[in-house]
Amino acid sequence: MNIEEIKNVYGVNDEQARALDINKNIALHAGAGSGKTRVLTRRFLRLLIEGGADVDDIVAITFTKKAALEMKERVIDLVNKFIEQEKDRKKRDALRKIKEELPLANISTFHSFCDTLVKENYYIVGIEPMYKIVEEVDTLTLLNRIADEVLDEFVNNSEYRDKFETVAEVLGVEYLSKKKIIEDVKHLYKEIKTKGDSIEEAKRFTENNIKRFNELTPKEEKKRGRKSNNTDEGDLEKLQIIINLVMDLVDSVDKKYSEEKKKLGVLDFNDLEKYTLQILEVEEVRNRIKERYKYYLVDEFQDTNDVQLKILSYLTEEENKIKDGKLFVVGDIKQSIYLFRGANYKVFEDVTDKIKNSGGEKLNLSTNYRSHDKIVDIINNMFENLMDAYEPSKVSNGVKGEAGFDFCILETEEKTNFDTKQLKERRVELDELKVFLEKEDKDEKRRNEAEYVADKILELKEKGIEYKDIAILFRGRSGVLEFENSLKKRQIPYTILGGIGYFERQEIRDLINIVRFIYRYEDKLSLLGILRSPFVGLSDNEVLDVYNIINENKYISSAQNYNDKVKRLFELKEEAPLYSVSSFLKKLDKELKIKDILLLQEDGVQKYRNFEKFLEIAEEFDRKGIYSSIEFVDYLENLIEISQKEGQAFLDTENSNAVKIMTIHASKGLEFEAVFIPSLDYEIAKSNKKKFVYDKFGNENARYGIVINHDAIKKDGLYKYVEEKRKEEEKKEEIRIFYVGVTRAIRYLSLSAVRKKRESTLINYLVDCGINFERYVEETSTFKDYKKEKEENNYEEDIFDIDRALENINININYIPKSIFSISRYMLYKDCPRKYFFRYIAKIDEGLLDIDFLNKKEDEEEQNEAEIVKNINAAEIGSFVHSILEDVSKGYKVDIEDRINRELYEISNEQKEKIKTMVQNYEKIEKSIKINGEKLFSHQEFNFRVPLPNTDIILMGIIDRLDIYQIGDTKKAVVIDYKTNKVNSEEDKERLKNHYLPQFIAYRFAVEKIYDIEIEKMYLYLLDTGEYIEMDIKNEEIQKGIKDIVEVFNFMETNKELNHYDRCENCYLCNYKFICE
């Protein structure tokens, strides 16, 4: 492999070029900002251009749907650059073909890939082919129902009576309340499944685990830190009985959950992995799949789990060896941050060893091109103290100017702001009334921290750093409100990405209280919360009166006659079962005037939108059709639990110059000039408060399954051993999350916290590890005089910047597209649905079915070969003419005769003259069209990708030419498309106008969506005659056309069988005619 040539062709450095060796298996360990995405996309394209691979041969696995979409877009962008630079017509046509096929490339998440394999081989695992995939929130909500039913069955089964009595004796009668034991069973089930263990494996680990631990040799005791205490054998026997009972409950939940999923026709993500493994265990099927997919590229491998590694091994290995060039994995163990989802960074080490043992290589990308050298040095210095075997990043000297680092710790004492004396006089328990007595401004120091961050942002703005280049990153999804308030006070624009902080907003908490009260049997706290909310509006004293009534009578219904408002609430509670959840919320809105009240408040419009979002959640719940309305509370609480852990952020692209607020998890893969990471005083490696834990760390020989949290076993050492393993892994995870956060910064990094008494906070841990923050501030002291220079070639004042506008596509922050379709596919479908099927679903190359070839007579075989090569088809002529016009429109002088001889070789004189005439006709049309304005910019082959309304589909296409004009005080666009079709009459012109109308509808929709600019004119250039057609499209035609495009794409997405695609009548010249008939 010629490294210099690779560097030149693909625009990479030495390290990156070595990773583009497509003949080797490679494990690429890529540090933050080192260009791993650049390598991944270029390796994908190199397989297509130089490796002889078809798009279908390659499987690229990404961690999220968002990353899959971005990778597909980046490969398409890269192909566009290659097309623009390529002078050889045949190579350019090959690149165009690759580009046309890329929207259907196998670039997806691991689960989406598994879904493909399971859908194709459903019969092997005995499931229905039309299954639906449930989200994590559905899994958790269904588990609530299942666990409840299983517990009832066990309690009513006489075989388990003695065992439940043992539970009551050892853990207390209160533990047997449904909520406590169900929560533990659910938690254990999730832990087992997240780890990728089967229930059988969990049983094996759990069996006699106390006894096995006690039988360890003294050497092993010392190694595992066991204390030498003698524990009563009878106590241990009782504990083992309880553990076995809980394991039986988990086993029954698993069986019943599987039955429920089968009944509902759904699978969860764990099922997809499980069934994929089962399918790949069938040798014949495995070999067929291995023949179909020849290359695997896997991104973010540090976040892969054990089951996914097994799947990948099945697909890439032969006799424990990986075929050369078949596997490319890239990741960074330092950025493994999905432990809670079962990610195991150690599998990256395992696959790296496998690749090396198969003759492949481990390579490193160690240069950080993202961050300023001083920021890189600071990060290296920090994490050399925090991570074992930390490999420092190299500096690139790529970011000019100065860099800054700031650090602020505010000391505080934890205290309460409640008037406990008054509460005690009313015999009110403090914890029960926290729902309405909490004060948002309780933590003054947190408010001071938020003020500090806001002031620093204003300083950065003075230095020339735009708001849009600043991010505030939070570890969790709560604690945002104080920072929002500080930004508002200083009129700093901001945008919240990925839904962070949504469920902690007061109006949403009030709505959650409403549904808890409505759908739960006895929920005193929720009722009190509603009564104090603006939707009911009782005073604190009135709420205390209601509380005392309930407390004295033991039931919340005893307060229903307190006043008319409270009475009506209870009446609504009785009516709720008659409605779907979303319908009932709309009824509540009318009764309680929810929207009206929210609109009258400060930030009323935003609060109104938040209510609309809440309604959307309820509508989605109803639409799923697998729940009763009373399960909405469980659904909502599970949604909140999930939202606390993760979220994907699409950067807002409304061209808003606003500070970005998001979680560290959501920021992965992004970068910002300035990064603030506040609230670093969160607790790490928290102590477990559950009665049971699942031992999921370490190798199989040192795992103990389900372990009980009880004093007797704590003395015995097993629980301590399991807990210390968990805490150590979670602490390492927190450090990796912190690493991801700080490595988002390009030029400026600020860390802050409110120091608390608790010892186990991240900030205390960092200080204890010897991190010298003051030193970093000192080393970047020159930043105080830094002023960012205006970037050169800033077109914003004078012309419309095309490339910048491309970034302004208005994609909603919660919008995660799953499909990309081109307008050319829509046009083909409208011409003939059956033809679309053959080309894009069956993937039959119509070149192999050329009618002219099939109709040749035997005597044509004797025809002079030179005569045959002189004719090229209309598509080739069209492509060649387009390439010439691209140069002509840029003002280049083109020697057509020379260009034909170089790129088309020998063609007939008739075709040569036809090409020259088309170019002359183009010039004739250009002279005949006059636009009353100044042309600012002309973009050839304008590629667009825009989201279609109310869908998760991206529309893509290419406009031959897009001109931007200054007309009066406004900028306007002119859209031009070249057509080489034969035109013989006015009827032909009218036919072409109608035929291409949907294409121009898509063009107008895209340009207006991207630019927010008015279309001045749209033209169809008829190069055959030297005429043009003005495409005047009305607004109602746009709406109707886009609606039809959406319907067709949705149809394509869900229908993959031949009988779904009708034949048209225009079969005469179709190459698929013979197989279609």
Secondary structure as GFF3:
##gff-version 3
##sequence-region A 1 1077
A	DSSP	alpha_helix	3	10	.	.	.	ID=ss1
A	DSSP	alpha_helix	14	18	.	.	.	ID=ss2
A	DSSP	beta_strand	26	30	.	.	.	ID=ss3
A	DSSP	alpha_helix	36	49	.	.	.	ID=ss4
A	DSSP	three_ten_helix	55	57	.	.	.	ID=ss5
A	DSSP	beta_strand	58	62	.	.	.	ID=ss6
A	DSSP	alpha_helix	65	85	.	.	.	ID=ss7
A	DSSP	alpha_helix	89	101	.	.	.	ID=ss8
A	DSSP	three_ten_helix	102	104	.	.	.	ID=ss9
A	DSSP	beta_strand	106	109	.	.	.	ID=ss10
A	DSSP	alpha_helix	110	120	.	.	.	ID=ss11
A	DSSP	alpha_helix	122	125	.	.	.	ID=ss12
A	DSSP	beta_strand	132	133	.	.	.	ID=ss13
A	DSSP	alpha_helix	136	155	.	.	.	ID=ss14
A	DSSP	three_ten_helix	158	160	.	.	.	ID=ss15
A	DSSP	alpha_helix	161	171	.	.	.	ID=ss16
A	DSSP	three_ten_helix	173	176	.	.	.	ID=ss17
A	DSSP	alpha_helix	178	195	.	.	.	ID=ss18
A	DSSP	alpha_helix	199	206	.	.	.	ID=ss19
A	DSSP	alpha_helix	209	214	.	.	.	ID=ss20
A	DSSP	alpha_helix	218	223	.	.	.	ID=ss21
A	DSSP	alpha_helix	233	264	.	.	.	ID=ss22
A	DSSP	beta_strand	266	267	.	.	.	ID=ss23
A	DSSP	alpha_helix	269	280	.	.	.	ID=ss24
A	DSSP	alpha_helix	283	292	.	.	.	ID=ss25
A	DSSP	beta_strand	295	298	.	.	.	ID=ss26
A	DSSP	three_ten_helix	301	303	.	.	.	ID=ss27
A	DSSP	alpha_helix	306	316	.	.	.	ID=ss28
A	DSSP	beta_strand	317	318	.	.	.	ID=ss29
A	DSSP	beta_strand	321	322	.	.	.	ID=ss30
A	DSSP	beta_strand	327	331	.	.	.	ID=ss31
A	DSSP	three_ten_helix	333	335	.	.	.	ID=ss32
A	DSSP	three_ten_helix	339	341	.	.	.	ID=ss33
A	DSSP	alpha_helix	346	357	.	.	.	ID=ss34
A	DSSP	beta_strand	361	365	.	.	.	ID=ss35
A	DSSP	beta_strand	367	368	.	.	.	ID=ss36
A	DSSP	alpha_helix	373	384	.	.	.	ID=ss37
A	DSSP	beta_strand	394	395	.	.	.	ID=ss38
A	DSSP	beta_strand	404	411	.	.	.	ID=ss39
A	DSSP	alpha_helix	420	425	.	.	.	ID=ss40
A	DSSP	three_ten_helix	431	433	.	.	.	ID=ss41
A	DSSP	alpha_helix	434	437	.	.	.	ID=ss42
A	DSSP	alpha_helix	444	462	.	.	.	ID=ss43
A	DSSP	three_ten_helix	467	469	.	.	.	ID=ss44
A	DSSP	beta_strand	470	474	.	.	.	ID=ss45
A	DSSP	alpha_helix	481	489	.	.	.	ID=ss46
A	DSSP	beta_strand	494	496	.	.	.	ID=ss47
A	DSSP	three_ten_helix	502	504	.	.	.	ID=ss48
A	DSSP	alpha_helix	506	519	.	.	.	ID=ss49
A	DSSP	alpha_helix	524	532	.	.	.	ID=ss50
A	DSSP	alpha_helix	540	553	.	.	.	ID=ss51
A	DSSP	three_ten_helix	556	559	.	.	.	ID=ss52
A	DSSP	alpha_helix	564	575	.	.	.	ID=ss53
A	DSSP	three_ten_helix	576	578	.	.	.	ID=ss54
A	DSSP	alpha_helix	581	592	.	.	.	ID=ss55
A	DSSP	alpha_helix	594	599	.	.	.	ID=ss56
A	DSSP	alpha_helix	604	624	.	.	.	ID=ss57
A	DSSP	three_ten_helix	629	631	.	.	.	ID=ss58
A	DSSP	alpha_helix	632	645	.	.	.	ID=ss59
A	DSSP	beta_strand	659	663	.	.	.	ID=ss60
A	DSSP	alpha_helix	664	667	.	.	.	ID=ss61
A	DSSP	beta_strand	672	677	.	.	.	ID=ss62
A	DSSP	beta_strand	692	695	.	.	.	ID=ss63
A	DSSP	three_ten_helix	700	702	.	.	.	ID=ss64
A	DSSP	beta_strand	705	708	.	.	.	ID=ss65
A	DSSP	alpha_helix	711	716	.	.	.	ID=ss66
A	DSSP	alpha_helix	718	742	.	.	.	ID=ss67
A	DSSP	beta_strand	745	755	.	.	.	ID=ss68
A	DSSP	alpha_helix	762	768	.	.	.	ID=ss69
A	DSSP	alpha_helix	773	779	.	.	.	ID=ss70
A	DSSP	three_ten_helix	781	785	.	.	.	ID=ss71
A	DSSP	alpha_helix	802	806	.	.	.	ID=ss72
A	DSSP	beta_strand	819	822	.	.	.	ID=ss73
A	DSSP	alpha_helix	823	831	.	.	.	ID=ss74
A	DSSP	alpha_helix	833	836	.	.	.	ID=ss75
A	DSSP	pi_helix	837	841	.	.	.	ID=ss76
A	DSSP	three_ten_helix	846	849	.	.	.	ID=ss77
A	DSSP	alpha_helix	851	854	.	.	.	ID=ss78
A	DSSP	three_ten_helix	858	862	.	.	.	ID=ss79
A	DSSP	alpha_helix	865	868	.	.	.	ID=ss80
A	DSSP	alpha_helix	874	889	.	.	.	ID=ss81
A	DSSP	alpha_helix	896	903	.	.	.	ID=ss82
A	DSSP	alpha_helix	909	928	.	.	.	ID=ss83
A	DSSP	beta_strand	934	947	.	.	.	ID=ss84
A	DSSP	beta_strand	953	967	.	.	.	ID=ss85
A	DSSP	beta_strand	970	979	.	.	.	ID=ss86
A	DSSP	alpha_helix	986	1011	.	.	.	ID=ss87
A	DSSP	beta_strand	1014	1022	.	.	.	ID=ss88
A	DSSP	beta_strand	1027	1030	.	.	.	ID=ss89
A	DSSP	alpha_helix	1035	1054	.	.	.	ID=ss90
A	DSSP	three_ten_helix	1058	1060	.	.	.	ID=ss91
A	DSSP	alpha_helix	1073	1076	.	.	.	ID=ss92
###
